[in-house]
Amino acid sequence: MDGDISNLINFPFLFLCPFLFLCPSLFLFLFCPLYLVFSSNMLLFCFSHLKD
């Protein structure tokens, strides 16, 4: 039973290993535009309040 548990624990890591290498670029590709849009909206929001 010990081997089965270790296999269950190791399998997700083996499955996720390629994603851990691909994830940074994928993460940046997906979240950089969102972050830029969000930060630019926040800046516009701040500037519009500063103008008033």
LINCOR-V846136 format. One record per backbone hydrogen bond with DSSP energy under -1.0 kcal/mol. CO is the residue of the C=O (numbers start at 0). NH is the residue of the N-H. If there is no record, write none. Layout:
BEGIN
CO,NH ; CO,NH
END
This chain:
BEGIN
0,4 ; 1,5 ; 2,6 ; 3,7 ; 4,8 ; 5,9 ; 6,10 ; 9,13 ; 10,14 ; 11,15 ; 12,16 ; 15,19 ; 16,20 ; 17,21 ; 18,22 ; 21,25 ; 22,26 ; 23,27 ; 24,28 ; 25,29 ; 26,30 ; 27,31 ; 30,34 ; 31,35 ; 32,36 ; 33,37 ; 34,38 ; 35,39 ; 36,40 ; 37,41 ; 38,42 ; 39,43 ; 40,44 ; 41,45 ; 42,46 ; 43,47 ; 44,48 ; 45,49 ; 46,50 ; 47,51
END
